[in-house]
């Protein structure tokens, strides 16, 4: 991923924050979180953002989202620790059928990972992409970069 594709300049007020524990099972033989495990961290943050948080608000969770693309920059090694890291997620682009999420996995000012996912709204019954509905668009705008 190019250095320009993900920035840390978006207002923190528009970020979804998910505290993620570093599990012993995440650690590889080199003593840090294995690069593939970071995709689990991103998935856990999306699950919280699009399902669990909405359920807690008494709202309907998103249904039928698929990942079309992932990009990830590994910035610093993350080792086992007692305190969780923060997976911060925000929306950088919204289109009729897809949207883009940017992420940082961080602890205070230290950034371990920067990543991006392109998500596509998907109709499971038709096995085809679908348009985002007004409810989904409104929710995504809560986390949109200015």
C-alpha positions in Angstrom: 0.0 0.0 0.0 1.4 3.4 -0.9 2.2 5.9 1.8 -0.6 8.1 0.6 -3.4 5.6 0.6 -4.1 5.7 4.3 -3.6 8.8 6.5 -3.9 9.4 10.2 -5.2 12.9 9.7 -9.0 12.2 10.0 -10.7 13.7 13.0 -10.8 11.3 15.9 -14.4 12.2 16.5 -15.4 10.3 13.3 -13.6 7.1 14.2 -15.1 4.0 15.5 -12.9 2.7 18.3 -12.7 -1.0 19.2 -10.4 -2.1 22.0 -8.8 -5.5 21.0 -6.9 -7.7 23.4 -3.7 -9.2 22.2 -4.1 -12.9 22.7 -1.2 -15.3 23.3 -2.5 -17.3 20.3 -1.8 -14.2 18.1 1.9 -14.3 18.8 4.2 -16.1 16.4 7.7 -17.7 16.8 9.3 -14.2 16.5 7.5 -13.0 19.6 5.1 -10.5 17.9 1.6 -10.6 16.5 1.6 -12.6 13.3 0.9 -10.5 10.2 -2.1 -12.6 9.3 -3.7 -12.2 12.7 -4.0 -8.4 12.1 -6.8 -9.3 9.6 -8.6 -10.9 12.6 -8.3 -7.6 14.5 -9.8 -5.7 11.5 -12.6 -8.2 11.2 -13.4 -8.0 14.9 -13.6 -4.2 14.6 -16.0 -4.4 11.6 -18.2 -6.9 13.5 -18.4 -4.5 16.4 -19.1 -1.5 14.2 -21.7 -3.0 11.9 -23.4 -5.6 14.1 -22.8 -5.4 17.9 -22.9 -1.6 18.3 -26.1 -1.4 16.2 -27.6 -4.2 18.3 -26.8 -2.3 21.5 -28.4 0.8 20.0 -31.6 -1.2 19.2 -31.0 -0.8 15.5 -30.8 -3.4 12.7 -27.3 -4.7 12.0 -25.8 -4.5 8.5 -26.6 -7.6 6.4 -24.8 -8.8 3.3 -21.4 -7.1 3.3 -18.4 -8.7 1.6 -14.8 -7.6 1.5 -13.7 -6.8 -2.0 -10.1 -5.7 -1.1 -7.7 -5.4 1.8 -4.5 -3.4 2.0 -2.3 -3.3 5.0 0.9 -1.6 6.1 2.8 -3.0 9.0 4.5 -0.1 10.8 5.8 -1.6 14.0 5.9 -5.0 15.7 3.2 -5.6 18.3 4.1 -7.9 21.1 2.1 -9.6 23.8 0.7 -7.2 26.4 -1.9 -7.0 29.1 -3.6 -3.8 27.8 -5.7 -3.9 24.6 -4.8 -2.0 21.5 -7.2 0.3 19.8 -8.6 -0.6 16.3 -9.8 2.8 15.0 -12.0 2.7 11.9 -13.4 5.4 9.7 -15.1 5.7 6.3 -13.1 7.4 3.5 -15.4 6.8 0.5 -19.1 6.0 0.0 -20.4 4.9 -3.4 -23.9 3.5 -4.2 -22.7 -0.2 -3.9 -19.5 0.0 -2.0 -17.6 1.9 0.7 -14.0 2.2 1.9 -12.8 1.8 5.5 -9.5 2.9 6.8 -8.0 1.6 10.0 -5.2 2.2 12.5 -4.2 -0.4 15.1 -2.6 1.8 17.7 -1.8 2.5 21.3 -1.8 6.2 22.0 0.5 7.8 19.5 2.2 4.5 18.4 0.7 3.1 15.2 1.3 -0.6 14.6 -0.8 -1.1 11.5 -2.5 1.1 8.9 -5.0 -0.7 6.7 -7.8 -0.2 4.2 -10.8 -2.4 3.1 -13.2 -2.0 0.3 -16.6 -3.3 1.3 -19.4 -4.2 -1.1 -23.1 -4.5 -0.2 -24.2 -7.9 -1.3 -27.6 -9.6 -1.8 -27.2 -13.1 -0.6 -30.4 -14.4 -2.2 -29.5 -13.0 -5.7 -25.7 -13.7 -5.2 -25.0 -10.3 -6.6 -24.0 -6.8 -5.4 -26.8 -4.5 -4.2 -27.2 -0.8 -3.5 -26.6 0.5 0.0 -29.9 1.5 1.5 -30.6 4.9 3.1 -30.3 3.6 6.6 -26.8 2.1 5.8 -25.7 5.3 4.1 -26.8 7.4 7.1 -24.9 5.1 9.5 -21.7 5.2 7.3 -21.8 9.0 7.3 -21.4 9.0 11.1 -17.9 7.7 10.5 -17.0 9.6 7.3 -13.8 11.6 7.1 -14.5 15.3 6.6 
